[in-house]
Amino acid sequence: MTTATTIRCIIVDDEPAAHYVLANYINQDPFLELVHQCYNGVEALEYLQTHMADLMFLDIDMPGLSGMDLLKKLKQRPKTVLTTAYSEFALESYEYGVMDYLLKPIFHPRFKKAIKRYLELSDASPAELQAEISGTITVKVDSDNIEIELASILYAQSYGNYVKIFTQKRYYLASITTNDLEHLLPSGNFMRAHKSFIIALDKVDEVHKDHVVIKRTDIPIGITYRRELAEKLQR
């Protein structure tokens, strides 16, 4: 019987082995309740149109209606954890409110981390979870040392032997390498999204498969950075 503290879970996956693993993990946690299991997207869509679920473990690659297609069709989505053997869909899924993704094979410690993230997101708003940015960095612009507030930085772009640092009011052409700038910036708030770009994570307006948008500017995402970026944006 569902109580006020029970998290109602649904598994959507076409692989019986995945159901076995996830159901076992769910049943080990007294605060989780497995309320339904679906083996394709169509079945899940029909179920969720008439039933409530708090947390959905969703496979991406399913015949008929894929996991991504299911998310697009749902008007009211449970908080969702993707379960997949592939990480390339992680950034696209961010557009649909996916809170985490588990790469198969799924191990219990990583499953517990996803549940912890669900609890954190349930108890606090994204703004409360967002680490505050404070302080400044000092860079050389022309022959002067300029202090730039971290909170004002949108992104930085390599520009020959310089780096353009774009802020909310203007940009600075700084005499610094992209690697050195990356080391100056706090890793919890900034990250390399491409060999030529560093972005402020809290300034990202849109996320797409191969680029992000900050203040109407498309910034490419390098293949080697996609997984890390997806993880940081979903924290």
N, C-alpha and C positions, 0 to 999 in steps of 0.2 A: 504494500500500500504506500502511495506517495505521501510524504510528509512535507511540511514547509521547508525543511532543510535538505530534502532530497533533490538531486540534480537528475532530471529525466533525460536519458540518453537514447539516441537512435543510431544504428549502424546502417550505412548504405554502401554496399560493396558487392560485386559480383563473384568474389572469391570466397568460398566457404572457409578456407584456412584463415583468412583475415578476420572473419566473423568469430572463429574459435579463439583467436588470440585476443581480440578486443573485448569479447564477452567475458573472457577469463579475467582480464585486467579490471573491467568494470565491476564484476562480481566480488573482487577482492576489496573494493572500497565501499565502506558502509554508507557513504554519502552519495553514491551513484546508484541509479536504478536503470536497468536496461528495459525500456518500455516497448521497443519494436526493432525488428531487423528486416531490412529490405535488400533485395538482391539485384535491383536495377533502379534507374532513375525515375521511371514512370510510376513504379509502385511507391517510391518515396514521395513523389509529387502528390499522388492521391491521398496518401496517409496524412501528410502535413497540411493538406487543405481542410482536414476535419479534426485533427488532433494536435495537441501541444507537445513540444519537446524543447528542452533547455539547451541541449548540446548535441550536435550532429557530427558523427565521424563519417566523413564522405570521401569515397574513392573518386578519382578524376576519370580514369580510363575505364568506362563501362559501355557496353553495346547499347545502341538505341539512343538513350538520353544520357549524355556524359555528365559528370559531376559539375562542370562549369555551366553546362546548359541548364541543369537543375537550379543552380544558384540564380541564374538569370531569370528563370520563370517564377521563382518564389517571391511573393509580395512581402510575406512575413517570414524572415529566415531565423532559424535558431542560431545561436553562436556555433560556428563551424570550425572543425579541425579537419584539414585535408589529410587523407591517408593515401600515399602514392609512392611509386617506385621512381618517380621523376620529379625534379625540383624546378623545371623550367616554367611551370605554370604558377609558381608561387607569387610572382609579382602581379600577374593578371588577377589572381584571386583576391589580392588586397583591395581591389575596387569593389568587391562584394562583401566586405566586412569579415573575411576569413581571419580568425584570430591566431591560427597556428597551423603548421603542417608537419606531419610525421612521415618520415621516409621509411619505406618497407625495406627490410624486416623491422618491425616496431619492437623496441625493447622497453621493458617496464619502467626504468628510470626516466626515459624520455617521455613516456606516456604520463607519468606523474607530474612532470614539468608542465605539460600541456594543461593538466587539470589545475595546477597552481596558477597558471596564467588566466584560466577561466575565472577562478575565484578572485583574482586581483582586478580583472576587468569588471566583474559583477559588483565589487565593493567600491570602486573608485572610477571616476570619469577619466577619459584619455588625458584631459588637461591636468588632472591631479597626478597621473602617472608620469607625465612628461617631466623629465629632469629640467630644472631651470638652468638657463645659460647666463652666466655672469662673468665679468672680467673683460680684459682686453688682450690683444696681441699687438706687438710692435714690429712694424716692417719698414723698410727703407723705400721711400718714394722720391725719385729724383735724388737729391742729396740730403733729404730730411728724414728723420725717424718719425713715423706717424703711428699713433695709437688708434686701433680700430676696435670698437665694441663687438664682442662675440655675438651678442644678441642681434646685431644689425646685419650680419653677414648672410647673404642668400646662397651664393655659390662662388667658386673660383675656377678660372680656366687658364690653362697653360697658354703662354703667348711668347713663343720664341724663348729667349733667355729670361723672360719675366713671367709674372702671373697676374692676370686681371682678377682683382677681388671685388665682386659685385655686392654692394650693400643696398639697403632700402632706399637710400638717397642718391648714391653715385657709385662709380667704380674707381678703384685705385690700381695703377700699374706699378706693381711692387717688384723690387729687385730681389727675388727669392725663387728657389726652385719649388715645383709642386710637391716634391718629396719633403722638403724642409718645412713647407707650410703645413702639410699634413701632420707632421710631428708637433707643430705648435698648437694645433686645434684639438680640443677634447674629443676623444674617440666616441664617447657616448652621445655626442650631439652632431658630429660631422663624420663623413666617410668618403672615401674615393669611390665614385660611381663609374669611372672610366679612367683610362690612363691620363686623360687631359682635364678631368673635372673632379672637383671636390664639392659636395653639396651639404647644406645644413638640413638635417633630417626633419626638423620641425617646420621647415619652410616649403616642403613638398606639397603641391596642390593636387596633382594627379599622378597616378602611377599606371604605366602601360608596359607591355611586354618588353619593349626595347628602349624605352625612354621614360623620364619623369618630366613633369612640368612644374616650374617655379616661376611665378609672376609672368605667365604666358610665354615663357622661354622653354623650348624643348631641349632637354639635356640627355645625351645618349647614356645607355647603361652598357658597360662592357660585360661580355659573357662571364668572365671570371669573377665579377662582382655581384652577379644577380642573386645568388643564394644568400650571401651575407646581407645585402640590402633588404631583401624580403624579410629576413629574420629581425633586423633592426627596426624596420617600419612597423612590424606587427607586435612589438613589445609594448 
